Each structure stands twice: as C-alpha cells, then as structure tokens.
Amino acid sequence: MTDDAMKDLVLKHDSTITQLANSVQNQSKSVEDLVKSNNETNKRLEEISRYLAKQALFDNKLEAMDKDVAQTFKRVFNLIDDLKGTQESTIGCKSVQLLNKDAQSLSKDTIRLVGALEDTKNELHAVGKRIDDLPSPKVLQWSIGLVIVYLVSFGSYVVNSLHTNEVEITKITEDIIK
C-alpha cells in the first residue's frame, strides 16, 4: 500500500469518523431534547396524576354525599310515614287528642248556641206578631182622646147632675123648712 492510498484511506476514514462524530453529536442533542421533553411530560403527568387524585377524592366525597342524602331521605320519608300513621290513627298524639276534644266541645257549644238562637228568633217572631196585632199609635191616640172626651163629658154630666140634685135638695130642704 502506498502513501497516497494510505492518505486517501485515512482521509476517507477521517471523513467517515467526522460524519460519525457529527451523527453522535446530533444523536446526543436529540437524546437531550428527548430527555427535556420527557421531563416536561413527566411534570405534566405529575400534574395530571394530582388532578386525578383530586378527582378520585371528589368522587369519593360525592359517593359519600349520595349515600348520606339517600339515607337522609329514607329517614325523612320514614318520619313522614310515621306522622301520617299518627294522623290517620284514631288515637293520635296528645295535642291532636286535646284539639279533637276542644273541637267536639266547640261543636256542642255551637249546636247549643244555634238552638238558643232559634228559640230567641221564635220568641222575637211571636213578640213581633203581638206588636203587629196591637193597634197603631194613631188609633191609640184617637181612642185615648175619645175616652178623655167621654170622661170630660161624663164628668160634666155628673157635676151638672150633682149640681142639679143639690139645687133640688136645697129646694126640698127649703120647702121642708117652710
């Protein structure tokens, strides 16, 4: 092998080695970029995992709330059913029993008052009929006026009669005395 061939071969190898070195450098940059990208992806994945953990926590809390709400509604509906049963029962609670007794007492009082009102109404009707049967005030005035005139006339007659009788008695006593 000659020097020229060897030089050519060394130059060829140099260029190949340079290309290889460039290629390794490019790959190293690509690996660094890939590492940076991987780091960013890892950071994003950490954020996503935190959000997913929070989401899981929210899901657990929502499930717990759903169970609590369902149990609360069951209790409320049971209480409503109990109240309904108490209301529909003939016994009822003490307040309802007292109110029922009060209502019955008021009902009896009302019936008694209505009866008394009817009696009073009947009495007023009877009194009204009697008042209507009485003569009118004008008739009473005329009647009283006639009675007064009659009494005055009768009184005058009596006085005249007495006066006449007195005069006659006086004449008779004068005749007797003579």
TAFEN-V494291 format. One record per pair of residues at least 24 apart in sequence whose C-alpha atoms are under 6 Angstrom apart, sorted by the first residue. I is the first residue (numbers start at 1). J is the second residue. If there is no record, write none. Layout:
i: <I:I>
j: <J:J>
This chain:
none
